[in-house]
Amino acid sequence: MKTMVPCAAWWLGFSAMSAALLVSPAHADDACMEKAQTQAQMSACAAADLKQADARLNQLYKQMQARLKADAPTGKLLVDAQKKWLAFRDAECSLRTVRSAGGSMQPMNASSCVAALTAARAKDFEDLLACSGAGDEQARASCAIPGAR
């Protein structure tokens, strides 16, 4: 029963993040959006936000791959999970932005959605990288990514 707690905590966090995205879509850097005068400029702000979130996620992914270099089976699981997450992210954002498809707001809405989910995934990666595995056997078993050496 104890192993379900981290999973339940993750699901609650994911659900809260999803609800926040549905109620109030995340937008790019507030300063950029405040300066934007046109829809094209707002879309550019959202695209810049996505680029930043994607760069952070890629940086963390590379750190995880480096730590798993000596653990090929877990490295393959990481690659598989990331491919499936990317498919989920894209499908989820297609659903969330369906009402703006074909409109001038669609690029901004799509970039904002992808950026928000990417930032949340980066936070998950940060948590995985920070997992120390110190303590009892259950704590060690909950760390998929070995600590830095």
Disulfide bonds with the S-S distance in Angstrom:
Cys32-Cys45 1.90
Cys93-Cys113 2.13
Cys131-Cys143 1.72
